[in-house]
């Protein structure tokens, strides 16, 4: 069936992916212009000043964006958030962690600590997809771990420190830079660059408290049979970060696009501006869904609905995959649901690079498609 969406309905930019996310044109331009005397940094050593300067821009920009508390440091390393789960398992969990699991990514970190032969099986606080699990104070754990935002389900949780002395680790992969946060409520706020920051993968970034850095140093020097590979050592990553570099050669293009995006967000008004912009897009998306009898926000509790990744269930008589296909044919891409969730739904990335007006245009296009195929 050939279906035409009128050009007047189409968004100015049809990229709504939940990661990789929309990349702004100036980020691409920066790949050519970043460097000294007009020479691009791509293809040059990450141990030399031009690339180290880009890393410095990233670290200083993030410190400003998140209003880094005294003593906190910006640490980065090779690999993505998946690699950081292993870093945290090896370098931060002394004996036992508690995990809040309400989607794919919280569950993967819990699986990492469960596999570790040197750790006690973790405590799991779990909620079904579409809800949020909240950390519960426990005297039996030395680390609490929770997502800030679940990319797989479109649910978000507040960042709050439970009572006690255990470290708090917050997976902010798809929320960092767009969701409000007080870093004093967590000890490690970690994320990748391919969501809010519109860059490619290949790096993890972590905003670490003094307590977290002290824990890593303690765990890594304690012996007791625990082997911490250099690649998974948080203290090694910290040592290199303080030199504005990474242990191994980084994805330099990712660093350049990341630096440009961080500086762009800061220039617009910082975290408050970014969070409000995403909240505006979310109001458009969820308000639209609630006004349709064939569309429903997947996350039932309004306060738990993500303002950066929105998930909308469609009525069973409407084939979401067909809707996605018709949208893609018109340049509106990557609004498919998370592959393992298996729901008849749309998933919409509403990161700060996405114009709220384009979210509104997307909903108009979905209306048009549904009218034609329902």
C-alpha positions in Angstrom: 0.0 0.0 0.0 1.4 3.4 -1.0 0.7 6.0 1.5 1.6 9.7 1.2 2.1 12.0 4.1 1.7 15.7 3.0 4.9 17.6 3.0 3.2 20.3 5.1 2.9 17.8 8.0 6.5 16.6 8.0 9.0 17.6 10.7 12.0 19.7 9.7 14.2 16.9 10.9 12.9 13.3 11.1 15.5 11.8 13.5 13.9 10.7 16.8 16.2 7.8 17.7 16.8 6.9 21.3 20.5 6.3 20.7 22.3 6.9 18.5 20.4 10.2 18.6 20.1 13.2 16.3 23.4 14.9 15.6 23.3 18.7 15.0 25.0 19.9 11.8 27.5 22.0 13.8 28.7 18.9 15.5 29.6 17.4 12.1 31.2 20.7 11.1 33.4 20.5 14.2 35.0 17.3 13.0 36.7 19.5 10.3 37.2 22.7 12.2 38.3 21.3 15.6 42.1 21.6 16.0 44.8 24.2 15.7 45.7 26.3 12.6 42.9 24.8 10.6 44.3 21.2 11.0 41.6 18.7 12.1 42.3 16.6 15.1 41.1 13.4 13.5 43.9 11.0 12.7 46.3 12.5 15.3 47.6 11.2 18.6 45.4 11.4 21.6 48.5 11.9 23.7 49.2 15.3 22.1 47.9 18.7 22.9 45.1 19.0 20.2 43.2 15.9 21.3 44.0 16.5 25.0 42.4 20.0 24.6 39.2 18.4 23.3 39.1 16.1 26.4 39.7 19.1 28.6 36.8 20.9 27.0 34.6 17.9 27.7 35.6 17.7 31.3 35.3 21.4 32.0 32.1 21.6 30.1 30.5 18.8 32.0 31.7 20.2 35.3 29.9 23.4 34.4 26.8 21.7 33.1 26.3 19.6 36.2 27.5 22.2 38.7 30.0 19.7 40.0 30.1 19.6 43.8 33.4 20.2 45.6 35.7 17.2 45.2 33.7 15.5 42.5 35.7 14.7 39.3 34.8 14.0 35.7 36.3 10.6 34.7 36.2 9.0 31.2 37.3 5.8 29.8 37.2 3.5 26.7 34.0 1.6 26.1 30.4 2.5 26.7 28.0 2.2 29.7 28.2 -1.6 29.3 31.9 -1.4 30.0 31.3 0.8 33.0 29.1 -1.8 34.6 32.1 -4.0 34.6 34.3 -1.2 35.9 31.9 -0.6 38.7 31.6 -4.4 39.5 35.4 -4.7 39.6 36.3 -1.4 41.3 33.4 -0.1 43.3 31.4 -2.9 44.8 33.2 -4.1 47.9 30.9 -7.1 48.7 27.3 -6.7 47.7 25.1 -4.3 45.7 21.4 -3.5 45.6 20.0 -2.9 42.1 16.7 -1.2 41.2 15.6 -3.0 38.1 12.8 -1.6 36.0 14.0 -2.2 32.5 16.8 -3.8 30.4 19.7 -1.7 31.5 19.2 -1.9 35.2 18.9 -5.6 34.8 22.1 -5.9 32.9 24.1 -4.2 35.6 22.5 -6.5 38.2 23.5 -9.5 36.0 27.1 -8.2 36.0 27.4 -8.1 39.8 25.7 -11.5 40.1 28.3 -13.1 37.8 31.2 -11.7 39.7 32.7 -14.7 41.7 34.2 -12.3 44.3 30.8 -10.7 45.2 27.8 -11.8 47.2 24.7 -12.2 45.2 23.0 -8.8 44.8 19.7 -7.6 46.3 17.2 -6.9 43.6 14.4 -4.4 43.9 12.3 -5.0 40.7 9.3 -3.4 39.0 7.6 -4.6 35.8 8.4 -2.7 32.6 6.4 0.5 32.5 6.9 1.1 36.2 9.8 2.2 38.5 11.6 0.3 41.2 12.9 2.4 44.1 16.0 1.7 46.1 15.3 0.5 49.7 17.7 1.2 52.6 19.6 -1.9 53.5 22.4 -2.6 56.0 23.5 -5.6 53.9 24.9 -3.7 50.8 27.8 -1.3 50.2 26.5 0.0 46.8 23.1 1.1 45.6 22.6 1.0 41.8 19.7 2.5 39.8 18.9 3.9 36.4 18.0 7.6 36.2 16.1 6.9 33.0 15.3 3.6 31.4 15.9 3.8 27.6 14.1 0.5 27.0 10.8 1.4 28.7 10.6 5.2 28.9 10.5 5.3 32.7 12.5 7.7 34.8 13.2 7.8 38.6 14.4 10.6 40.8 18.0 10.6 42.0 17.8 10.2 45.8 20.3 8.9 48.3 19.0 6.2 50.6 20.0 6.5 54.3 23.3 5.0 55.2 26.9 5.0 54.0 26.7 2.8 50.9 27.7 4.4 47.6 25.0 5.4 45.1 25.6 4.6 41.4 23.2 6.2 38.9 23.0 5.0 35.3 22.2 8.2 33.5 23.0 6.9 30.0 19.9 8.4 28.4 19.1 11.1 30.9 22.4 12.9 31.7 22.3 16.5 30.4 18.5 16.6 30.1 17.0 15.5 33.4 17.4 17.6 36.6 19.8 16.1 39.1 21.6 17.1 42.3 24.8 15.2 42.2 25.1 15.3 46.0 22.4 12.6 45.9 24.7 10.2 44.1 28.4 9.1 44.1 28.7 8.1 40.5 26.6 9.5 37.7 27.6 7.7 34.6 26.6 7.8 31.0 27.5 7.4 27.3 27.8 10.2 24.7 25.3 8.9 22.2 22.0 10.0 23.7 21.6 13.6 25.0 25.1 14.5 23.7 24.5 13.5 20.1 27.8 11.7 19.6 28.9 8.2 18.7 29.7 5.5 21.2 33.0 4.2 22.4 33.4 6.1 25.7 31.9 6.1 29.1 31.8 9.2 31.3 31.4 9.3 35.1 30.9 12.1 37.6 32.5 10.7 40.7 32.4 11.8 44.3 35.4 11.7 46.6 33.8 8.7 48.4 33.6 6.8 45.1 37.2 7.5 44.2 38.3 6.5 47.7 36.3 3.2 47.4 38.0 2.4 44.1 41.4 3.0 45.5 40.6 0.8 48.5 39.1 -2.0 46.5 41.9 -2.1 44.0 44.7 -2.2 46.5 43.0 -4.6 49.0 44.1 -7.8 47.4 42.1 -10.7 48.7 42.3 -12.5 45.4 40.4 -9.9 43.3 42.0 -9.1 40.0 41.1 -5.8 38.5 42.3 -5.6 34.9 43.8 -2.3 33.9 41.0 -1.7 31.4 38.4 -2.0 34.2 40.3 0.0 36.8 38.6 3.2 37.8 41.8 4.5 39.4 43.6 4.0 36.1 40.8 5.8 34.3 41.0 8.6 36.8 44.8 8.9 36.5 44.5 9.3 32.7 41.5 11.6 32.9 43.5 14.0 35.1 45.9 14.2 32.2 43.0 14.8 29.7 43.4 11.5 28.0 42.2 7.9 28.1 44.0 4.6 28.7 43.7 3.5 25.1 43.1 5.5 21.9 39.7 7.0 22.1 37.1 7.6 19.4 38.3 11.1 18.6 35.3 12.0 16.5 33.1 11.1 19.4 35.1 13.4 21.7 34.8 16.3 19.2 31.0 15.9 18.8 30.6 15.5 22.5 32.6 18.7 23.3 30.5 20.7 20.8 27.2 19.4 22.2 28.2 20.1 25.8 29.2 23.6 24.9 26.0 24.2 22.9 23.8 23.1 25.8 25.8 25.3 28.2 25.5 28.3 25.8 21.7 27.9 25.6 21.3 28.0 29.4 22.7 24.8 30.7 20.9 21.9 32.4 17.8 24.0 33.4 17.3 25.0 29.7 17.9 21.5 28.4 15.5 19.9 31.0 12.8 22.4 30.2 13.1 21.9 26.5 12.8 18.1 26.8 9.9 18.5 29.2 8.1 20.7 26.6 8.5 17.9 24.0 7.3 15.4 26.5 4.1 17.4 27.2 3.4 17.5 23.5 3.9 13.7 23.1 2.0 12.5 26.2 -0.8 15.1 25.8 -1.3 13.9 22.2 -1.5 10.2 23.2 -3.9 10.9 26.1 -6.2 12.7 23.6 -6.4 9.6 21.3 -8.5 6.6 22.0 -6.1 4.4 20.2 -2.9 5.6 21.9 -1.8 5.3 25.5 1.4 6.3 27.3 3.1 3.0 28.3 4.3 4.3 31.7 1.1 4.6 33.7 2.2 7.0 36.4 2.7 10.6 34.9 5.5 11.5 37.3 7.5 8.4 36.1 7.1 9.1 32.4 10.5 10.0 30.9 10.9 13.5 29.4 13.7 12.2 27.1 12.4 8.9 25.8 8.7 8.5 25.4 6.9 5.2 24.8 3.4 5.1 23.4 1.3 2.0 23.2 -1.0 1.7 20.2 -4.3 -0.2 20.1 -4.0 -3.8 18.9 -5.9 -3.0 15.7 -3.1 -0.6 14.6 0.1 -2.3 13.6 2.9 -0.2 15.1 5.5 -1.7 12.8 3.4 -0.6 9.8 3.2 2.9 11.2 6.9 2.9 11.7 7.5 1.7 8.1 5.3 4.4 6.6 7.0 7.1 8.7 10.5 5.8 7.7 9.5 6.0 4.0 9.0 9.7 4.6 12.3 10.3 6.4 10.9 10.0 10.0 13.1 7.4 11.5 13.9 5.3 14.5 10.6 5.5 16.4 10.4 1.7 16.8 10.0 0.1 20.3 12.9 -1.4 22.2 13.6 -4.8 20.5 13.3 -7.0 23.6 10.2 -5.3 25.0 8.0 -6.8 22.3 5.1 -4.2 22.5 3.0 -2.7 19.9 4.3 0.8 20.5 6.3 3.8 19.3 9.4 5.0 21.1 10.4 8.7 20.6 13.7 10.2 21.5 13.1 13.8 22.7 16.7 14.8 23.5 17.6 18.5 23.5 18.7 18.5 19.9 15.2 17.6 18.9 12.9 20.6 18.3 9.7 20.4 20.3 7.9 21.6 17.1 9.2 18.5 15.3 7.7 16.3 18.0 4.4 18.0 17.4 4.8 17.4 13.6 5.6 13.7 14.3 2.3 13.3 16.1 0.4 14.9 13.2 2.1 12.4 10.9 1.2 9.5 13.0 -2.4 10.7 13.0 -2.4 10.9 9.3 -0.9 7.4 8.9 -3.4 5.9 11.4 -6.3 7.5 9.6 -5.2 5.8 6.4 -4.4 2.3 7.7 -6.9 1.8 10.6 
